[in-house]
Amino acid sequence: MPLNSNAFKTIAIAAVSSFAILGAAHAGDHAEFSYKQSELQSTASLGSLYKRIENRAESVCGADAARALYAKQSAAQCEATLVEDWIAGINDSRLNRMHAQNGASQFASAK
């Protein structure tokens, strides 16, 4: 029995969406983040560093408005995990506090 056009489109969309989810989930497996010690010296530079961490995680995980809801959730989870890992790796108490105050709540919904 041949597939009709609508059934084929549904299968193709599901396959593409599955690849998008897997891509976001594994995008951060080998992602690295580098920073300079000077970025830990002032509150302003910490804020810039924090924003850079968020932006890098977003670019690695590939969240965009065109994705389906479940793909966006997967990308958000990927971003949250990367941000948590990178901040833990930097291990700076002020950056940890900044994340707890500003970012943890926004990323908590992704988990």
CORWOVEN-V315262 format. One record per backbone hydrogen bond with DSSP energy under -1.0 kcal/mol. NH is the residue of the N-H (numbers start at 1). CO is the residue of the C=O. Records with the same first field share a line. If there is no record, write none. Layout:
# CORWOVEN-V315262
NH: CO + CO
This chain:
# CORWOVEN-V315262
8: 4
9: 5
10: 6
11: 7
12: 8
13: 9
14: 10
15: 11
16: 12
17: 13
18: 14
19: 15
20: 16
21: 17
22: 18
23: 19
24: 20
25: 21
26: 22
27: 23
29: 26
39: 36
40: 37
41: 38
46: 42
47: 43
48: 44
49: 45
50: 46
51: 47
52: 48
53: 49
54: 50
55: 51
56: 52
57: 53
58: 54
59: 55
60: 56
61: 57
62: 58
67: 64
72: 68
73: 69
74: 70
75: 71
76: 72
77: 73
78: 74
79: 75
80: 76
81: 77
82: 78
83: 79
84: 80
85: 81
86: 82
87: 83
88: 84
89: 85
90: 86
91: 87
96: 92
97: 93
98: 94
99: 95
100: 96
101: 97
102: 98
104: 99
107: 103
108: 104
110: 107
